[in-house]
Amino acid sequence: MRFWCRLALLFFVRRRFVDGLSHLPAKGPVLLAANHPNSFFDAVVIGAYLRRPIHTLTRADVFRKPLAALFLRGINLIPVFRVSEGGRANLSNNDQTFEECQAIFRNNGVVVIFAEGICLNQTQLLPLKKGAARIAQRAWADPEIGDKLIVIPTGLWYNSFRDAPKDVALRLAKPILKQDFGEFDERMMRVFNDQLTTELSKLVEPPAGYKTRKTTKKLWMQTMAGGYFYKICRQYAQKLTARTVFYDSVLFGILLFLYPIYVLLASTLAGLGLGWVGFFVAFGGVVAAGYWAAKS
């Protein structure tokens, strides 16, 4: 799935700006504390562009259906429970979530938490919740983890939440360490969040020197790449996600699974008339046109 997402992003992202990957060590426990402007697509971007596998905390209500829960668990998503989804009693379920994070850290894994605790399609940073601080506190107090855990502020930025292809920035800041704090009490949680807010605020701005690039798509290129097919997918995604923040995530998911089918069908039709040569020429042409349309 990770490879497939990386491949799909070549067509969904026009320009990517990735910086600070040197702050992510090759091994050892890591908590990535990120902003959350673009729903599930945020996790796709982080997982695709980082060298290490990730486990991502996400809202628990999407796990309600057994089949969905099985799939989401299969791609390393972990449910996190909120008051808005079942009252304060629901928060006790997070004890299991926190313990699952601890187990990942003990195995030198990477956990992603969206520190704002809510997703809005905007680049402005929202006030941070205490989730990242509490996970760090538990890990630093665990003798099996201790100061091996580092917390990396992780910033996501998009030039648009409705257009595709789009420009995307993923930037990692210098890690926050256990040594930066004394005894980790409620006051220190506020200090932790203040430091995290300061770092994230620098990472949610447009990349330095960023300039909007005028599209140069040609009609023949859009048609060959499946422009009408894309238009149908886009309209369906708009209908499914009206008045929500899930448009990009749903559109990407639809194209991730259906665009390869479209390419194969178009190539097969060409092959029926022109044989194997027609199949491979059509296949290469559609894929190349799709890539050029995304990058132009």
C-alpha positions in Angstrom: 0.0 0.0 0.0 2.8 2.4 0.8 4.5 1.8 -2.6 1.1 2.2 -4.3 0.4 5.5 -2.5 3.9 6.8 -3.5 3.2 6.0 -7.1 -0.3 7.6 -7.0 1.1 10.8 -5.5 3.2 11.3 -8.6 -0.1 12.0 -10.4 -1.9 13.7 -7.5 0.9 16.1 -6.5 2.4 18.6 -8.9 5.3 19.9 -6.7 6.4 18.5 -3.3 8.6 20.4 -0.9 10.1 18.0 1.7 12.6 19.3 4.2 14.1 18.2 7.5 14.2 14.5 6.9 17.6 14.4 8.5 15.8 15.0 11.9 14.2 11.6 11.6 16.6 8.9 12.8 16.9 5.6 11.1 15.9 3.8 14.2 14.6 4.4 17.7 11.1 5.5 19.0 9.7 8.7 17.5 6.5 10.7 18.1 5.7 12.9 15.1 3.4 15.7 16.3 1.8 17.2 13.2 -0.8 19.8 12.2 -4.0 18.5 10.6 -5.3 20.5 7.6 -6.4 17.8 5.2 -8.0 14.8 6.9 -6.7 11.3 6.0 -4.7 12.7 3.2 -2.3 14.1 5.8 -1.3 10.6 6.9 -0.9 9.5 3.3 1.6 12.3 2.7 3.6 11.6 5.8 3.6 7.9 5.3 4.6 8.1 1.6 7.5 10.6 2.0 9.1 9.3 5.1 11.6 6.5 5.1 10.1 4.7 8.1 6.8 3.0 8.5 4.3 4.9 10.7 1.4 4.2 13.0 -1.2 7.0 12.9 -3.7 8.0 15.6 -7.1 8.8 14.1 -10.6 9.5 15.2 -12.3 6.4 16.6 -15.7 6.8 14.9 -14.3 5.6 11.6 -13.6 2.2 13.2 -17.3 1.5 14.0 -17.9 -0.8 11.0 -16.0 -4.1 11.4 -14.8 -4.2 7.7 -13.6 -0.6 7.9 -11.9 -1.3 11.2 -10.1 -4.3 9.7 -8.8 -2.3 6.8 -7.8 0.7 8.9 -6.0 -1.5 11.3 -4.2 -3.2 8.4 -2.7 0.2 7.3 -1.5 1.0 10.9 -4.2 3.4 12.0 -5.0 3.5 15.8 -8.3 4.8 17.2 -8.2 7.7 19.5 -11.4 8.5 21.5 -12.9 12.0 22.0 -15.6 13.4 24.2 -17.6 14.5 21.1 -17.9 10.8 20.1 -19.3 9.3 23.3 -19.0 11.6 26.3 -16.3 11.7 28.9 -16.7 8.0 29.7 -15.5 7.3 26.2 -12.1 8.8 27.1 -11.2 5.8 29.3 -10.8 3.8 26.0 -7.7 5.9 25.3 -5.9 4.0 28.0 -5.6 1.1 25.6 -4.6 3.5 22.8 -1.8 5.0 24.9 -0.6 1.5 25.8 -0.6 0.6 22.2 1.6 3.6 21.5 3.9 2.6 24.3 4.3 -0.9 22.8 5.2 0.7 19.4 7.8 2.9 21.1 9.3 -0.1 22.9 9.7 -1.7 19.5 11.4 1.5 18.2 8.5 2.4 16.1 7.1 5.8 14.8 3.7 7.1 16.0 1.9 10.1 14.3 -0.4 12.3 16.3 -2.3 15.3 14.9 -1.7 17.6 17.8 -4.6 20.0 17.0 -7.1 17.2 17.7 -9.3 18.4 14.9 -9.1 18.9 11.2 -10.1 22.1 9.3 -9.2 22.8 5.7 -6.9 25.8 6.5 -3.2 26.4 6.9 -3.5 28.4 10.1 -2.4 26.5 13.1 -5.1 25.7 15.7 -4.6 25.6 19.5 -3.0 22.3 20.4 -4.7 19.6 22.6 -2.8 17.8 25.3 -2.7 14.4 23.5 0.9 14.7 22.2 2.2 15.9 25.6 0.4 13.0 27.4 1.9 10.4 25.1 5.3 11.9 25.5 4.9 12.1 29.3 4.0 8.4 29.5 6.8 7.3 27.2 9.4 9.3 29.0 8.3 7.9 32.3 8.6 4.3 31.0 12.0 2.9 31.9 12.0 0.8 28.7 11.6 3.9 26.6 12.8 6.9 28.6 14.8 9.5 26.9 15.2 7.4 23.8 11.9 8.8 22.6 12.1 12.0 20.6 9.2 14.3 19.5 9.5 15.8 16.1 7.3 18.8 15.1 5.9 18.0 11.6 4.3 20.6 9.4 2.0 20.0 6.5 1.0 22.7 3.9 -1.1 22.6 0.8 -1.6 25.3 -1.8 -5.2 24.0 -2.2 -7.7 21.7 -0.6 -9.9 21.4 -3.7 -7.6 21.2 -6.7 -5.6 18.3 -8.0 -2.8 18.1 -8.8 -1.7 20.3 -6.0 1.5 21.5 -4.3 2.4 19.9 -1.0 5.0 20.7 1.7 6.1 18.3 4.4 8.7 19.7 6.9 10.3 18.3 10.0 11.8 20.5 12.7 14.5 19.8 15.3 13.4 17.1 17.8 12.0 18.0 21.2 13.8 15.9 23.9 13.1 14.7 27.4 16.1 16.7 28.6 14.3 19.9 27.6 12.0 19.5 30.6 12.2 18.9 34.3 9.5 16.9 36.1 6.7 16.5 33.6 3.6 17.9 35.4 0.6 19.9 34.2 2.7 23.1 34.0 5.4 21.3 32.0 2.6 20.1 29.6 1.8 23.7 28.9 5.5 24.4 28.3 5.7 21.4 26.0 2.7 22.6 24.0 4.1 26.2 23.8 7.3 24.8 22.4 5.5 22.6 20.0 3.3 25.5 18.9 6.3 27.7 18.2 7.9 25.1 16.0 4.8 24.1 14.1 3.9 27.7 13.4 7.1 28.0 11.3 6.2 24.8 9.4 2.7 25.6 8.2 3.7 28.7 6.1 4.3 28.3 2.4 7.8 27.1 1.6 10.5 29.8 1.3 10.5 31.4 -2.1 7.2 29.6 -3.1 5.6 30.9 -6.3 2.3 29.8 -7.8 2.9 28.0 -11.0 0.5 28.6 -14.0 -0.8 25.4 -15.4 0.0 24.6 -19.0 -2.1 21.6 -19.6 -3.2 21.0 -23.2 -6.6 19.6 -24.1 -5.2 16.6 -25.9 -3.1 15.8 -22.8 -6.1 16.0 -20.5 -8.2 13.9 -22.8 -5.6 11.2 -23.2 -4.9 11.1 -19.5 -8.6 10.5 -18.7 -9.9 14.1 -18.1 -13.5 13.0 -18.4 -13.0 10.1 -16.1 -11.3 12.4 -13.6 -14.2 14.8 -13.9 -16.7 12.1 -13.0 -14.5 11.0 -10.0 -14.3 14.6 -8.8 -18.0 15.2 -9.0 -18.7 12.0 -7.1 -16.2 12.9 -4.4 -17.8 16.4 -4.1 -21.2 14.8 -3.6 -19.9 12.3 -1.0 -18.0 14.9 1.0 -20.3 18.0 0.8 -19.7 20.3 3.8 -16.9 18.1 5.2 -13.1 18.2 5.2 -12.7 14.8 3.4 -12.8 15.8 -0.2 -9.1 15.4 -1.0 -8.9 12.1 1.0 -11.9 10.6 -0.8 -10.9 11.8 -4.3 -7.4 10.4 -3.8 -8.8 7.1 -2.6 -11.1 6.8 -5.6 -8.4 7.6 -8.0 -5.9 5.3 -6.2 -8.1 2.3 -7.0 -10.0 3.3 -10.1 -7.4 5.1 -12.2 -5.4 1.9 -12.8 -8.6 0.1 -13.9 -9.3 3.0 -16.3 -5.8 2.7 -17.8 -6.1 -1.1 -18.2 -9.6 -0.8 -19.9 -8.4 1.9 -22.3 -5.3 -0.1 -23.1 -7.3 -3.3 -23.6 -9.7 -1.5 -26.0 -6.7 -0.4 -28.0 -5.3 -3.9 -27.9 -8.5 -5.4 -29.2 -8.1 -3.4 -32.4 -4.3 -3.2 -32.7 -3.0 -6.2 -30.8 -0.3 -6.2 -28.2 1.5 -3.3 -29.8 -1.7 -1.2 -29.5 -2.1 -2.3 -25.8 1.4 -1.3 -24.8 1.4 2.0 -26.8 -2.0 3.0 -25.3 -0.9 1.9 -21.8 2.3 4.0 -22.0 0.6 6.9 -23.6 -2.2 7.2 -21.0 0.3 6.9 -18.1 2.7 9.4 -19.6 -0.1 11.8 -20.4 -1.4 11.5 -16.9 2.0 12.2 -15.4 2.7 15.2 -17.7 -0.8 16.6 -17.0 0.0 16.4 -13.3 3.4 18.1 -13.6 2.6 20.7 -16.2 
